[in-house]
C-alpha cells in the first residue's frame, strides 16, 4: 500500500471501507445476475470486480464503444480484464446519431447515458440478466450530472452509492485488491472537453483525443484538453503545473498540439479541475 493512501485513509477509515465492501459484496451476491457498465474508470472497474467476485459468470461487464470513447480508455479496460478475468463484452452505442446529443446543451450527458442504458437494457433482455448497474459513488452527487436522471429512468442500480462508498475508499479497496486501475486519475468521455453549445462531431472528438495522447506522451498524468474552436486549453493537475510552465515544456506542449491540428494552445492557470465546463452553467444561473 502506498504511503499516500495510508495517510489519507487512516486505520479507522480503512476499517469502515472494509465494512462497506462486505456489505456491497453481500448485496451483489443476493442478485440473480447483473450487467455492469464498465467505462474503464476506477469506480466502474471496482464495481465490475466486486460483481465478478460475488456472482462469477452471473455478472457481465459491458463497455460501450463510440467516437466519444478514447482508445486509451479501451486499453485501460483491457488491462483490467487481463488482471481479473471478468466476463465482458464490448458493444457499440450510437449517441452521435441523436441530434439532441450532438447539439451539446447542458443535458448532453443525459442523452449519452440514455443511449447507453437502452443498449444495456436490450442486452439484459436478450441474455436474461435481471438488472443493470453503474459506478456512481457517494461523491458524485455534488456535481451537475444529468446522466443520473437517465439512470433513474432506466432503473439502473447504484451499488457503490447505496453502500455510501466514497472515491478515496474505492481507491483504497481497489488497491488492496491489486486492481491495475486503482490509482488511475478521474476520466470522462471526450465530449466533456467541448464547451456547451459547441456541436459534438467525430472530427472534434478525434482532435481532442490526439491532443491528450500527446500530453500523455510528454509524461503528464492528470489533464484535459478543452477545445474552444481551434484553441486547445490545456488543464494539468496543480502539482504538475510547475513542470508544464517551464519554457521548454510549454514550448513542447504547444508544438505537439499544433502538430496534431490545433491552431492555438494555452495553459490554464487554474490547472485541472473536474467538471470545469460546468462553471459556465453556474455563471449563467447567477445572471
Beta strands, then each sheet from edge to edge (+ up, - down):
strand 1: 34-37
strand 2: 59-65
strand 3: 88-92
strand 4: 132-133
strand 5: 223-228
strand 6: 231-236
strand 7: 264-267
sheet 1: 3+ 2+ 1+ 4+
sheet 2: 5+ 6- 7-
end
